[in-house]
Amino acid sequence: MNRFNGVGTLPRAAILNGGEKKVLRFTLRTCLGFNSKTQKDRLAFVPCVVFKPSQALVQMLTEHFNGMVIGLEGRVNT
């Protein structure tokens, strides 16, 4: 099964690349659990790519990203 479901925040603004074939790149910061030894959350920074993003998505993730919580569903490629 090659599925990813994640909820997290954006630590920085997304970057839009490409001319005719647009690609939106961003990082999702998500919590993996709690470390009882250090008393801190375990965090993962997941790199994400969206091919042919809508203009509304581009504007939302590049301009109004600060503190935004987003949920993602997609495919994992390594």
ABEGO torsion letter per residue (X at the ends): XBBBBBBBBBABBBBBBEBABBBBBBBBBBBAEBBAAAGBBBBBBBBBBBBGBBAAAAAAAAAAABGBBBBBBBBBBX
